[in-house]
Amino acid sequence: MRVLGIDPGLAIIGFAVADNSGGKPVHLRHGVIRTPAGEPLEQRLMTIHDDLSELIETFRPQEAAIERLYFNKNVTTGIPVAHARGIILFTLAKSGIPISEYSPQDVKMAVTGYGNAEKMQIIEMTKQLLSLKARPKPDDAADALALAVCHIHTSGSLLYGGKING
């Protein structure tokens, strides 16, 4: 199974592609999609759609893992991310890719075994699990890698995650 992990955002969207090799995640690629702050919202959303469509065409993932949207304190700052997340979900669904959502605590638990792990612990464990030579950067791509690892580790379990469709 090939998994596309996505850390949603408007300015920076982290992505990661990993294969499931007998329950062990195997790194294929990670990076970010960037949209310029000065562009109109609709153009930024189109960029996300186009770049994500190209990734899907290139890597042909069979499943996707995306961070569940939550608002901490300021809902206003979350609205642009919600717009971007909607385009991401639309692009995945249009491509026929089943989508699973994970909370940050789900990811922390699946990757480190501790639901309150610090960001550096998650990054270091992701590096080890994927046999990477260096810590993945930037943080958005590292988060997407952790989502892909989480999905590979938990996709067969009823205890974690939650399908959006499928």
HELIX and SHEET records of a PDB file:
HELIX    1   1 LEU A   41  PHE A   59  1                                  19    
HELIX    2   2 VAL A   75  LYS A   94  1                                  20    
HELIX    3   3 PRO A  104  THR A  112  1                                   9    
HELIX    4   4 LYS A  119  LEU A  129  1                                  11    
HELIX    5   5 ASP A  139  THR A  154  1                                  16    
SHEET    1   A 6 LYS A  24  ARG A  34  0                                        
SHEET    2   A 6 ILE A  12  SER A  21 -1                                        
SHEET    3   A 6 ARG A   2  ASP A   7 -1                                        
SHEET    4   A 6 GLU A  63  GLU A  67  1                                        
SHEET    5   A 6 ILE A  99  TYR A 102  1                                        
SHEET    6   A 6 GLY A 162  ASN A 165 -1                                        
END                                                                             
